[in-house]
Amino acid sequence: MSAAAFAYVLLLRKAAAIDELLALLAEERRVEVQSILEKMKGLPPEQIGAHLRKLREQQIMRQRQNVKERIGLKADHVAPKLYSWLTRPF
């Protein structure tokens, strides 16, 4: 999970134990998440949710591109359900 996604979820869930959760992270990751939390402080939940959805869409697009690179252009001719399964996040 990206630092941004983790920070957004913390804000959306209104985690009471943010400091405790941040203490579990490695120093570099903690600084990254804290920076994002500062930037997002005060934003309404709808806007934070929109940022999280955008991150998710970007992740899905990267995974789809990765599948196309691995199996070639044949991915464009695969049934939509199979394509969806092949490109789903794990």
N, C-alpha and C positions, 0 to 999 in steps of 0.2 A: 504494500500500500504506500502510495506517495505521501510525503510529509503534508502536502496540501490537503489531500483527502482525509488524512487522519485529523488534521486541525479542524476541517469543516465538520466532520462527524462529532468531534468534541463540542464544538459550538452548537450544533443542532440538537445534540442530546443534552445540552446544558449540564455536562458532566460536573458533578459537585467535587470530584476528586481530581481535577485537572492536574494540580501540582504533583499528586501522587502518581498519576499515570505518566506524566512527563519524566518523573524521576526514574522510571523503568527503562527509558530510552537511552541509547548511547549519546554521549555529549554532543557530537556533531548533529545527530538527528534531532535532539532536544532543542538545540539552538535554532535549527531550521523550522521546527514546528512552532516555537515561541514567536519567531519573526512573523510567521503567517498569522498566528493568533492576534498579534498586535495590529496587523494590517486590517484584519477582518472585524476587529472589536467594534461593536456598535452597529454593525450591519443587520438589517432585518433577516429573519430566518428564510424568507422567500428568496432573497438575493444570495444567501449562502448556499441554499439548495440549488439555485441556478448554476452557481460556480461548480458545485459538486457534480451536477448533471453534465456540464461541459467537460469536466475532467474525465468522466465516465465515457462520454462519446469519443473523446480523443483516444482513450485507451482502446476502445473497440475498433476504431479506425486503424490504429497501429497494429492490432492483432490481425485484422483482416489483410492489411498490407503484408504482414509477415507470412500469412498463409499463402497469399498469391505469389510471394517470392519463393516460397518453398516448393509449391506444387505447380507453379507456372500459371499461364493464362487459362488453363483448364478450369480453374476455380470459377471463372465467369460462367461456365456452362454447367455447373453443378446445381442440382435442385435446391431451391431456396431453404428448405428445412435442413438439408445436409450442410449447406454452406453456413447456416446459422449455428449448427452444432459444431462444425469445425472451427469457427471463429469465436466461440463463446469463451469468456474468461474463466480461468481455473483458479 
